[in-house]
């Protein structure tokens, strides 16, 4: 990901559904380039693991130097039911708080 990485510190919160209020399902924080560890998040799902790609969200927030950014994201989980492989989708909301150096 070739974007200007001037992040000083960040907080990342992930909420279930379309609302970024209340207690987040997941909370991460870090400094400097540690945000790169959160381009793809895996969280427990219905039958396995839900994968969230946050690459586009980080790119938009950092390129626009946003200090607060909220965006919807879709999580995907591959499940096998009765021998058929299916993709389940789950809605999440991501909230970023970023300070720049």
Biopython code that builds the backbone (N, CA, C, O; Angstrom):
import numpy as np
from Bio.PDB.StructureBuilder import StructureBuilder

atoms = [
    (1, "UNK", "N", (0.862, -1.167, 0.000)),
    (1, "UNK", "CA", (0.000, 0.000, 0.000)),
    (1, "UNK", "C", (0.902, 1.220, 0.000)),
    (1, "UNK", "O", (1.608, 1.470, 0.976)),
    (2, "UNK", "N", (0.885, 1.956, -1.052)),
    (2, "UNK", "CA", (1.767, 3.109, -1.185)),
    (2, "UNK", "C", (1.021, 4.393, -0.851)),
    (2, "UNK", "O", (0.564, 5.108, -1.744)),
    (3, "UNK", "N", (0.902, 4.678, 0.437)),
    (3, "UNK", "CA", (0.304, 5.947, 0.857)),
    (3, "UNK", "C", (1.228, 6.597, 1.870)),
    (3, "UNK", "O", (2.102, 5.944, 2.442)),
    (4, "UNK", "N", (1.031, 7.862, 2.081)),
    (4, "UNK", "CA", (1.848, 8.610, 3.013)),
    (4, "UNK", "C", (1.582, 8.112, 4.434)),
    (4, "UNK", "O", (0.476, 8.274, 4.950)),
    (5, "UNK", "N", (2.573, 7.517, 5.056)),
    (5, "UNK", "CA", (2.399, 6.918, 6.373)),
    (5, "UNK", "C", (2.893, 7.854, 7.472)),
    (5, "UNK", "O", (3.926, 7.591, 8.088)),
    (6, "UNK", "N", (2.176, 8.932, 7.722)),
    (6, "UNK", "CA", (2.565, 9.904, 8.723)),
    (6, "UNK", "C", (1.760, 9.748, 10.004)),
    (6, "UNK", "O", (1.629, 10.703, 10.769)),
    (7, "UNK", "N", (1.226, 8.572, 10.247)),
    (7, "UNK", "CA", (0.395, 8.342, 11.430)),
    (7, "UNK", "C", (1.267, 8.371, 12.678)),
    (7, "UNK", "O", (2.293, 7.694, 12.744)),
    (8, "UNK", "N", (0.856, 9.157, 13.661)),
    (8, "UNK", "CA", (1.560, 9.208, 14.943)),
    (8, "UNK", "C", (0.961, 8.175, 15.899)),
    (8, "UNK", "O", (1.682, 7.407, 16.536)),
    (9, "UNK", "N", (-0.367, 8.175, 15.986)),
    (9, "UNK", "CA", (-1.058, 7.175, 16.804)),
    (9, "UNK", "C", (-2.474, 6.985, 16.258)),
    (9, "UNK", "O", (-2.993, 7.831, 15.530)),
    (10, "UNK", "N", (-3.084, 5.860, 16.624)),
    (10, "UNK", "CA", (-4.432, 5.582, 16.126)),
    (10, "UNK", "C", (-5.206, 4.721, 17.108)),
    (10, "UNK", "O", (-4.637, 4.027, 17.950)),
    (11, "UNK", "N", (-6.517, 4.790, 16.972)),
    (11, "UNK", "CA", (-7.444, 3.877, 17.633)),
    (11, "UNK", "C", (-8.384, 3.365, 16.563)),
    (11, "UNK", "O", (-8.882, 4.133, 15.739)),
    (12, "UNK", "N", (-8.623, 2.079, 16.579)),
    (12, "UNK", "CA", (-9.522, 1.423, 15.635)),
    (12, "UNK", "C", (-10.575, 0.685, 16.437)),
    (12, "UNK", "O", (-10.257, -0.151, 17.283)),
    (13, "UNK", "N", (-11.841, 1.004, 16.163)),
    (13, "UNK", "CA", (-12.954, 0.319, 16.817)),
    (13, "UNK", "C", (-13.826, -0.312, 15.743)),
    (13, "UNK", "O", (-14.091, 0.291, 14.703)),
    (14, "UNK", "N", (-14.267, -1.537, 16.012)),
    (14, "UNK", "CA", (-15.127, -2.248, 15.077)),
    (14, "UNK", "C", (-16.424, -2.596, 15.797)),
    (14, "UNK", "O", (-16.428, -3.239, 16.846)),
    (15, "UNK", "N", (-17.535, -2.144, 15.192)),
    (15, "UNK", "CA", (-18.862, -2.366, 15.759)),
    (15, "UNK", "C", (-19.651, -3.313, 14.860)),
    (15, "UNK", "O", (-19.502, -3.277, 13.638)),
    (16, "UNK", "N", (-20.484, -4.156, 15.454)),
    (16, "UNK", "CA", (-21.410, -4.984, 14.670)),
    (16, "UNK", "C", (-22.517, -4.093, 14.133)),
    (16, "UNK", "O", (-22.984, -3.187, 14.823)),
    (17, "UNK", "N", (-22.935, -4.350, 12.901)),
    (17, "UNK", "CA", (-24.051, -3.612, 12.327)),
    (17, "UNK", "C", (-23.639, -2.267, 11.762)),
    (17, "UNK", "O", (-22.475, -2.042, 11.432)),
    (18, "UNK", "N", (-24.622, -1.372, 11.655)),
    (18, "UNK", "CA", (-24.405, -0.103, 10.956)),
    (18, "UNK", "C", (-24.297, 1.094, 11.895)),
    (18, "UNK", "O", (-24.418, 2.234, 11.447)),
    (19, "UNK", "N", (-24.073, 0.863, 13.170)),
    (19, "UNK", "CA", (-24.017, 1.957, 14.130)),
    (19, "UNK", "C", (-22.678, 1.942, 14.868)),
    (19, "UNK", "O", (-22.226, 0.884, 15.306)),
    (20, "UNK", "N", (-22.043, 3.107, 15.006)),
    (20, "UNK", "CA", (-20.756, 3.217, 15.700)),
    (20, "UNK", "C", (-20.951, 3.843, 17.074)),
    (20, "UNK", "O", (-20.270, 4.804, 17.432)),
    (21, "UNK", "N", (-21.878, 3.296, 17.833)),
    (21, "UNK", "CA", (-22.155, 3.793, 19.177)),
    (21, "UNK", "C", (-22.118, 2.644, 20.160)),
    (21, "UNK", "O", (-22.272, 1.481, 19.786)),
    (22, "UNK", "N", (-21.914, 2.981, 21.411)),
    (22, "UNK", "CA", (-21.877, 1.962, 22.450)),
    (22, "UNK", "C", (-20.510, 1.292, 22.505)),
    (22, "UNK", "O", (-19.499, 1.878, 22.118)),
    (23, "UNK", "N", (-20.498, 0.079, 22.983)),
    (23, "UNK", "CA", (-19.274, -0.689, 23.167)),
    (23, "UNK", "C", (-18.893, -1.377, 21.860)),
    (23, "UNK", "O", (-19.711, -2.099, 21.289)),
    (24, "UNK", "N", (-17.666, -1.169, 21.371)),
    (24, "UNK", "CA", (-17.256, -1.842, 20.133)),
    (24, "UNK", "C", (-17.009, -3.333, 20.364)),
    (24, "UNK", "O", (-16.700, -3.753, 21.479)),
    (25, "UNK", "N", (-17.147, -4.119, 19.312)),
    (25, "UNK", "CA", (-16.825, -5.546, 19.375)),
    (25, "UNK", "C", (-15.320, -5.747, 19.540)),
    (25, "UNK", "O", (-14.867, -6.647, 20.248)),
    (26, "UNK", "N", (-14.555, -4.878, 18.862)),
    (26, "UNK", "CA", (-13.095, -4.970, 18.911)),
    (26, "UNK", "C", (-12.506, -3.572, 19.005)),
    (26, "UNK", "O", (-13.036, -2.619, 18.434)),
    (27, "UNK", "N", (-11.410, -3.465, 19.730)),
    (27, "UNK", "CA", (-10.705, -2.190, 19.878)),
    (27, "UNK", "C", (-9.214, -2.446, 19.755)),
    (27, "UNK", "O", (-8.661, -3.320, 20.422)),
    (28, "UNK", "N", (-8.573, -1.674, 18.895)),
    (28, "UNK", "CA", (-7.129, -1.779, 18.694)),
    (28, "UNK", "C", (-6.551, -0.374, 18.745)),
    (28, "UNK", "O", (-7.231, 0.596, 18.408)),
    (29, "UNK", "N", (-5.309, -0.265, 19.162)),
    (29, "UNK", "CA", (-4.624, 1.021, 19.133)),
    (29, "UNK", "C", (-3.147, 0.787, 18.870)),
    (29, "UNK", "O", (-2.630, -0.312, 19.067)),
    (30, "UNK", "N", (-2.478, 1.842, 18.422)),
    (30, "UNK", "CA", (-1.062, 1.701, 18.147)),
    (30, "UNK", "C", (-0.445, 3.017, 17.747)),
    (30, "UNK", "O", (-1.079, 4.071, 17.787)),
    (31, "UNK", "N", (0.822, 2.923, 17.358)),
    (31, "UNK", "CA", (1.584, 4.111, 16.986)),
    (31, "UNK", "C", (2.307, 3.872, 15.670)),
    (31, "UNK", "O", (2.566, 2.735, 15.274)),
    (32, "UNK", "N", (2.624, 4.978, 15.004)),
    (32, "UNK", "CA", (3.438, 4.975, 13.787)),
    (32, "UNK", "C", (2.903, 3.991, 12.747)),
    (32, "UNK", "O", (1.726, 4.058, 12.391)),
    (33, "UNK", "N", (3.734, 3.089, 12.260)),
    (33, "UNK", "CA", (3.342, 2.163, 11.190)),
    (33, "UNK", "C", (2.574, 0.935, 11.677)),
    (33, "UNK", "O", (2.284, 0.043, 10.879)),
    (34, "UNK", "N", (2.240, 0.869, 12.957)),
    (34, "UNK", "CA", (1.507, -0.292, 13.478)),
    (34, "UNK", "C", (0.135, -0.439, 12.833)),
    (34, "UNK", "O", (-0.437, -1.528, 12.851)),
    (35, "UNK", "N", (-0.409, 0.647, 12.257)),
    (35, "UNK", "CA", (-1.704, 0.569, 11.572)),
    (35, "UNK", "C", (-1.652, -0.447, 10.430)),
    (35, "UNK", "O", (-2.677, -1.017, 10.054)),
    (36, "UNK", "N", (-0.466, -0.669, 9.885)),
    (36, "UNK", "CA", (-0.323, -1.645, 8.790)),
    (36, "UNK", "C", (-0.685, -3.062, 9.221)),
    (36, "UNK", "O", (-1.011, -3.902, 8.383)),
    (37, "UNK", "N", (-0.628, -3.331, 10.521)),
    (37, "UNK", "CA", (-1.018, -4.648, 11.047)),
    (37, "UNK", "C", (-2.533, -4.843, 11.042)),
    (37, "UNK", "O", (-3.016, -5.946, 11.298)),
    (38, "UNK", "N", (-3.281, -3.788, 10.754)),
    (38, "UNK", "CA", (-4.741, -3.838, 10.815)),
    (38, "UNK", "C", (-5.390, -3.572, 9.462)),
    (38, "UNK", "O", (-6.502, -3.047, 9.397)),
    (39, "UNK", "N", (-4.702, -3.932, 8.384)),
    (39, "UNK", "CA", (-5.293, -3.824, 7.046)),
    (39, "UNK", "C", (-6.343, -4.906, 6.830)),
    (39, "UNK", "O", (-7.321, -4.706, 6.110)),
    (40, "UNK", "N", (-6.123, -6.059, 7.469)),
    (40, "UNK", "CA", (-7.055, -7.188, 7.388)),
    (40, "UNK", "C", (-7.258, -7.708, 8.809)),
    (40, "UNK", "O", (-6.300, -8.019, 9.516)),
    (41, "UNK", "N", (-8.511, -7.793, 9.207)),
    (41, "UNK", "CA", (-8.867, -8.240, 10.554)),
    (41, "UNK", "C", (-9.648, -9.540, 10.437)),
    (41, "UNK", "O", (-10.486, -9.697, 9.549)),
    (42, "UNK", "N", (-9.368, -10.458, 11.330)),
    (42, "UNK", "CA", (-10.145, -11.697, 11.411)),
    (42, "UNK", "C", (-10.819, -11.719, 12.772)),
    (42, "UNK", "O", (-10.189, -11.462, 13.798)),
    (43, "UNK", "N", (-12.107, -12.030, 12.766)),
    (43, "UNK", "CA", (-12.894, -12.067, 13.995)),
    (43, "UNK", "C", (-13.728, -13.344, 14.009)),
    (43, "UNK", "O", (-14.077, -13.857, 12.945)),
    (44, "UNK", "N", (-14.055, -13.867, 15.189)),
    (44, "UNK", "CA", (-14.866, -15.091, 15.229)),
    (44, "UNK", "C", (-16.207, -14.895, 14.533)),
    (44, "UNK", "O", (-16.837, -13.844, 14.646)),
    (45, "UNK", "N", (-16.628, -15.927, 13.811)),
    (45, "UNK", "CA", (-17.884, -15.858, 13.080)),
    (45, "UNK", "C", (-18.851, -16.938, 13.490)),
    (45, "UNK", "O", (-18.705, -17.555, 14.545)),
    (46, "UNK", "N", (-19.830, -17.161, 12.657)),
    (46, "UNK", "CA", (-20.879, -18.147, 12.898)),
    (46, "UNK", "C", (-20.306, -19.555, 12.982)),
    (46, "UNK", "O", (-20.614, -20.307, 13.906)),
    (47, "UNK", "N", (-19.469, -19.904, 12.004)),
    (47, "UNK", "CA", (-18.944, -21.264, 11.910)),
    (47, "UNK", "C", (-17.421, -21.282, 11.804)),
    (47, "UNK", "O", (-16.816, -22.352, 11.730)),
    (48, "UNK", "N", (-16.807, -20.113, 11.797)),
    (48, "UNK", "CA", (-15.368, -20.044, 11.618)),
    (48, "UNK", "C", (-14.863, -18.649, 11.872)),
    (48, "UNK", "O", (-14.992, -18.117, 12.974)),
    (49, "UNK", "N", (-14.282, -18.054, 10.839)),
    (49, "UNK", "CA", (-13.668, -16.745, 10.968)),
    (49, "UNK", "C", (-14.247, -15.782, 9.930)),
    (49, "UNK", "O", (-14.378, -16.123, 8.755)),
    (50, "UNK", "N", (-14.591, -14.576, 10.383)),
    (50, "UNK", "CA", (-15.042, -13.518, 9.483)),
    (50, "UNK", "C", (-13.826, -12.667, 9.133)),
    (50, "UNK", "O", (-13.088, -12.234, 10.018)),
    (51, "UNK", "N", (-13.621, -12.432, 7.848)),
    (51, "UNK", "CA", (-12.497, -11.624, 7.380)),
    (51, "UNK", "C", (-12.989, -10.241, 6.971)),
    (51, "UNK", "O", (-13.949, -10.106, 6.212)),
    (52, "UNK", "N", (-12.318, -9.219, 7.485)),
    (52, "UNK", "CA", (-12.633, -7.833, 7.154)),
    (52, "UNK", "C", (-11.421, -7.213, 6.470)),
    (52, "UNK", "O", (-10.316, -7.265, 7.010)),
    (53, "UNK", "N", (-11.609, -6.634, 5.306)),
    (53, "UNK", "CA", (-10.540, -5.912, 4.629)),
    (53, "UNK", "C", (-10.729, -4.425, 4.888)),
    (53, "UNK", "O", (-11.720, -3.831, 4.465)),
    (54, "UNK", "N", (-9.765, -3.828, 5.591)),
    (54, "UNK", "CA", (-9.847, -2.411, 5.940)),
    (54, "UNK", "C", (-8.884, -1.565, 5.116)),
    (54, "UNK", "O", (-8.703, -0.381, 5.400)),
    (55, "UNK", "N", (-8.278, -2.147, 4.120)),
    (55, "UNK", "CA", (-7.276, -1.450, 3.318)),
    (55, "UNK", "C", (-7.817, -0.156, 2.710)),
    (55, "UNK", "O", (-7.170, 0.886, 2.809)),
    (56, "UNK", "N", (-8.984, -0.207, 2.087)),
    (56, "UNK", "CA", (-9.561, 0.986, 1.455)),
    (56, "UNK", "C", (-9.942, 2.046, 2.489)),
    (56, "UNK", "O", (-9.848, 3.243, 2.214)),
    (57, "UNK", "N", (-10.364, 1.619, 3.657)),
    (57, "UNK", "CA", (-10.745, 2.552, 4.717)),
    (57, "UNK", "C", (-9.514, 3.295, 5.234)),
    (57, "UNK", "O", (-9.541, 4.517, 5.387)),
    (58, "UNK", "N", (-8.444, 2.563, 5.501)),
    (58, "UNK", "CA", (-7.198, 3.199, 5.931)),
    (58, "UNK", "C", (-6.684, 4.155, 4.855)),
    (58, "UNK", "O", (-6.282, 5.282, 5.146)),
    (59, "UNK", "N", (-6.705, 3.687, 3.615)),
    (59, "UNK", "CA", (-6.195, 4.506, 2.505)),
    (59, "UNK", "C", (-6.940, 5.841, 2.444)),
    (59, "UNK", "O", (-6.314, 6.899, 2.378)),
    (60, "UNK", "N", (-8.267, 5.795, 2.466)),
    (60, "UNK", "CA", (-9.078, 7.011, 2.389)),
    (60, "UNK", "C", (-8.802, 7.926, 3.578)),
    (60, "UNK", "O", (-8.586, 9.125, 3.402)),
    (61, "UNK", "N", (-8.811, 7.370, 4.778)),
    (61, "UNK", "CA", (-8.623, 8.184, 5.985)),
    (61, "UNK", "C", (-7.258, 8.862, 5.995)),
    (61, "UNK", "O", (-7.163, 10.050, 6.305)),
    (62, "UNK", "N", (-6.210, 8.131, 5.662)),
    (62, "UNK", "CA", (-4.859, 8.690, 5.736)),
    (62, "UNK", "C", (-4.584, 9.640, 4.578)),
    (62, "UNK", "O", (-3.983, 10.696, 4.772)),
    (63, "UNK", "N", (-5.016, 9.274, 3.379)),
    (63, "UNK", "CA", (-4.792, 10.178, 2.241)),
    (63, "UNK", "C", (-5.477, 11.523, 2.446)),
    (63, "UNK", "O", (-4.960, 12.564, 2.041)),
    (64, "UNK", "N", (-6.658, 11.489, 3.086)),
    (64, "UNK", "CA", (-7.398, 12.731, 3.332)),
    (64, "UNK", "C", (-7.054, 13.353, 4.690)),
    (64, "UNK", "O", (-7.658, 14.348, 5.091)),
    (65, "UNK", "N", (-6.088, 12.767, 5.391)),
    (65, "UNK", "CA", (-5.632, 13.256, 6.702)),
    (65, "UNK", "C", (-6.791, 13.417, 7.685)),
    (65, "UNK", "O", (-6.835, 14.386, 8.443)),
    (66, "UNK", "N", (-7.727, 12.471, 7.674)),
    (66, "UNK", "CA", (-8.871, 12.506, 8.585)),
    (66, "UNK", "C", (-8.394, 12.179, 10.000)),
    (66, "UNK", "O", (-7.577, 11.277, 10.185)),
    (67, "UNK", "N", (-8.896, 12.901, 10.992)),
    (67, "UNK", "CA", (-8.579, 12.584, 12.378)),
    (67, "UNK", "C", (-9.645, 11.675, 12.985)),
    (67, "UNK", "O", (-9.391, 10.968, 13.959)),
    (68, "UNK", "N", (-10.826, 11.704, 12.404)),
    (68, "UNK", "CA", (-11.922, 10.826, 12.811)),
    (68, "UNK", "C", (-12.607, 10.350, 11.532)),
    (68, "UNK", "O", (-12.934, 11.148, 10.654)),
    (69, "UNK", "N", (-12.814, 9.050, 11.442)),
    (69, "UNK", "CA", (-13.374, 8.503, 10.212)),
    (69, "UNK", "C", (-14.233, 7.297, 10.559)),
    (69, "UNK", "O", (-13.782, 6.382, 11.248)),
    (70, "UNK", "N", (-15.470, 7.299, 10.081)),
    (70, "UNK", "CA", (-16.399, 6.191, 10.302)),
    (70, "UNK", "C", (-16.854, 5.681, 8.946)),
    (70, "UNK", "O", (-17.243, 6.465, 8.079)),
    (71, "UNK", "N", (-16.806, 4.355, 8.761)),
    (71, "UNK", "CA", (-17.183, 3.786, 7.466)),
    (71, "UNK", "C", (-17.763, 2.382, 7.656)),
    (71, "UNK", "O", (-17.358, 1.656, 8.564)),
    (72, "UNK", "N", (-18.707, 2.008, 6.799)),
    (72, "UNK", "CA", (-19.227, 0.645, 6.834)),
    (72, "UNK", "C", (-18.236, -0.303, 6.162)),
    (72, "UNK", "O", (-17.496, 0.095, 5.263)),
    (73, "UNK", "N", (-18.229, -1.540, 6.600)),
    (73, "UNK", "CA", (-17.393, -2.563, 5.976)),
    (73, "UNK", "C", (-18.156, -3.896, 6.048)),
    (73, "UNK", "O", (-18.875, -4.166, 7.009)),
    (74, "UNK", "N", (-17.981, -4.701, 5.025)),
    (74, "UNK", "CA", (-18.623, -6.012, 4.981)),
    (74, "UNK", "C", (-17.598, -7.084, 5.310)),
    (74, "UNK", "O", (-16.505, -7.112, 4.743)),
    (75, "UNK", "N", (-17.960, -7.957, 6.224)),
    (75, "UNK", "CA", (-17.118, -9.089, 6.582)),
    (75, "UNK", "C", (-17.607, -10.330, 5.853)),
    (75, "UNK", "O", (-18.808, -10.512, 5.654)),
    (76, "UNK", "N", (-16.674, -11.176, 5.458)),
    (76, "UNK", "CA", (-17.012, -12.392, 4.720)),
    (76, "UNK", "C", (-16.531, -13.619, 5.479)),
    (76, "UNK", "O", (-15.408, -13.666, 5.981)),
    (77, "UNK", "N", (-17.404, -14.602, 5.548)),
    (77, "UNK", "CA", (-17.076, -15.866, 6.202)),
    (77, "UNK", "C", (-17.440, -17.006, 5.266)),
    (77, "UNK", "O", (-18.557, -17.070, 4.753)),
    (78, "UNK", "N", (-16.505, -17.890, 5.052)),
    (78, "UNK", "CA", (-16.770, -19.066, 4.218)),
    (78, "UNK", "C", (-17.262, -20.179, 5.129)),
    (78, "UNK", "O", (-16.593, -20.546, 6.095)),
    (79, "UNK", "N", (-18.441, -20.715, 4.812)),
    (79, "UNK", "CA", (-18.988, -21.825, 5.594)),
    (79, "UNK", "C", (-19.311, -22.979, 4.654)),
    (79, "UNK", "O", (-19.545, -22.793, 3.459)),
    (80, "UNK", "N", (-19.318, -24.175, 5.233)),
    (80, "UNK", "CA", (-19.706, -25.360, 4.481)),
    (80, "UNK", "C", (-20.949, -25.916, 5.158)),
    (80, "UNK", "O", (-20.932, -26.253, 6.342)),
    (81, "UNK", "N", (-22.037, -26.006, 4.381)),
    (81, "UNK", "CA", (-23.302, -26.495, 4.921)),
    (81, "UNK", "C", (-23.842, -27.562, 3.977)),
    (81, "UNK", "O", (-24.066, -27.301, 2.795)),
    (82, "UNK", "N", (-24.044, -28.746, 4.497)),
    (82, "UNK", "CA", (-24.544, -29.880, 3.710)),
    (82, "UNK", "C", (-23.673, -30.123, 2.480)),
    (82, "UNK", "O", (-24.180, -30.461, 1.411)),
    (83, "UNK", "N", (-22.359, -29.949, 2.637)),
    (83, "UNK", "CA", (-21.435, -30.201, 1.546)),
    (83, "UNK", "C", (-21.265, -29.046, 0.579)),
    (83, "UNK", "O", (-20.418, -29.114, -0.312)),
    (84, "UNK", "N", (-22.050, -27.985, 0.729)),
    (84, "UNK", "CA", (-21.939, -26.811, -0.150)),
    (84, "UNK", "C", (-21.143, -25.716, 0.546)),
    (84, "UNK", "O", (-21.327, -25.464, 1.737)),
    (85, "UNK", "N", (-20.267, -25.076, -0.195)),
    (85, "UNK", "CA", (-19.487, -23.958, 0.322)),
    (85, "UNK", "C", (-20.211, -22.666, -0.021)),
    (85, "UNK", "O", (-20.602, -22.438, -1.166)),
    (86, "UNK", "N", (-20.385, -21.817, 1.004)),
    (86, "UNK", "CA", (-21.098, -20.561, 0.825)),
    (86, "UNK", "C", (-20.330, -19.422, 1.484)),
    (86, "UNK", "O", (-19.518, -19.637, 2.383)),
    (87, "UNK", "N", (-20.601, -18.214, 1.020)),
    (87, "UNK", "CA", (-20.054, -17.005, 1.638)),
    (87, "UNK", "C", (-21.172, -16.310, 2.409)),
    (87, "UNK", "O", (-22.198, -15.937, 1.840)),
    (88, "UNK", "N", (-20.958, -16.143, 3.701)),
    (88, "UNK", "CA", (-21.887, -15.360, 4.512)),
    (88, "UNK", "C", (-21.320, -13.950, 4.636)),
    (88, "UNK", "O", (-20.114, -13.767, 4.802)),
    (89, "UNK", "N", (-22.201, -12.959, 4.553)),
    (89, "UNK", "CA", (-21.793, -11.562, 4.712)),
    (89, "UNK", "C", (-22.317, -11.039, 6.042)),
    (89, "UNK", "O", (-23.433, -11.359, 6.453)),
    (90, "UNK", "N", (-21.499, -10.232, 6.705)),
    (90, "UNK", "CA", (-21.888, -9.567, 7.945)),
    (90, "UNK", "C", (-21.527, -8.093, 7.848)),
    (90, "UNK", "O", (-20.470, -7.734, 7.329)),
    (91, "UNK", "N", (-22.406, -7.250, 8.347)),
    (91, "UNK", "CA", (-22.164, -5.799, 8.311)),
    (91, "UNK", "C", (-21.478, -5.335, 9.592)),
    (91, "UNK", "O", (-21.842, -5.731, 10.700)),
    (92, "UNK", "N", (-20.483, -4.492, 9.402)),
    (92, "UNK", "CA", (-19.760, -3.890, 10.518)),
    (92, "UNK", "C", (-19.584, -2.405, 10.230)),
    (92, "UNK", "O", (-19.718, -1.955, 9.092)),
    (93, "UNK", "N", (-19.283, -1.661, 11.278)),
    (93, "UNK", "CA", (-18.925, -0.252, 11.136)),
    (93, "UNK", "C", (-17.570, -0.062, 11.792)),
    (93, "UNK", "O", (-17.334, -0.517, 12.911)),
    (94, "UNK", "N", (-16.684, 0.620, 11.076)),
    (94, "UNK", "CA", (-15.327, 0.870, 11.555)),
    (94, "UNK", "C", (-15.206, 2.342, 11.924)),
    (94, "UNK", "O", (-15.656, 3.220, 11.188)),
    (95, "UNK", "N", (-14.595, 2.597, 13.070)),
    (95, "UNK", "CA", (-14.343, 3.974, 13.510)),
    (95, "UNK", "C", (-12.846, 4.120, 13.754)),
    (95, "UNK", "O", (-12.254, 3.376, 14.536)),
    (96, "UNK", "N", (-12.247, 5.086, 13.074)),
    (96, "UNK", "CA", (-10.824, 5.383, 13.232)),
    (96, "UNK", "C", (-10.646, 6.739, 13.899)),
    (96, "UNK", "O", (-11.326, 7.703, 13.546)),
    (97, "UNK", "N", (-9.752, 6.815, 14.844)),
    (97, "UNK", "CA", (-9.301, 8.077, 15.424)),
    (97, "UNK", "C", (-7.797, 8.111, 15.187)),
    (97, "UNK", "O", (-7.070, 7.245, 15.674)),
    (98, "UNK", "N", (-7.328, 9.112, 14.439)),
    (98, "UNK", "CA", (-5.931, 9.152, 14.026)),
    (98, "UNK", "C", (-5.315, 10.498, 14.368)),
    (98, "UNK", "O", (-5.925, 11.546, 14.156)),
    (99, "UNK", "N", (-4.104, 10.457, 14.899)),
    (99, "UNK", "CA", (-3.319, 11.691, 15.049)),
    (99, "UNK", "C", (-2.088, 11.549, 14.157)),
    (99, "UNK", "O", (-1.537, 10.460, 13.995)),
    (100, "UNK", "N", (-1.682, 12.660, 13.595)),
    (100, "UNK", "CA", (-0.594, 12.660, 12.612)),
    (100, "UNK", "C", (0.627, 13.369, 13.183)),
    (100, "UNK", "O", (0.510, 14.300, 13.980)),
    (101, "UNK", "N", (1.813, 12.904, 12.754)),
    (101, "UNK", "CA", (3.059, 13.481, 13.246)),
    (101, "UNK", "C", (3.611, 14.525, 12.332)),
    (101, "UNK", "O", (4.661, 15.102, 12.616)),
]
sb = StructureBuilder()
sb.init_structure("model")
sb.init_model(0)
sb.init_chain("A")
sb.init_seg("    ")
for serial, (resi, resn, name, xyz) in enumerate(atoms, 1):
    if name == "N":
        sb.init_residue(resn, " ", resi, " ")
    sb.init_atom(name, np.array(xyz, "f"), 0.0, 1.0, " ", f" {name:<3s}", serial, name[0])
structure = sb.get_structure()
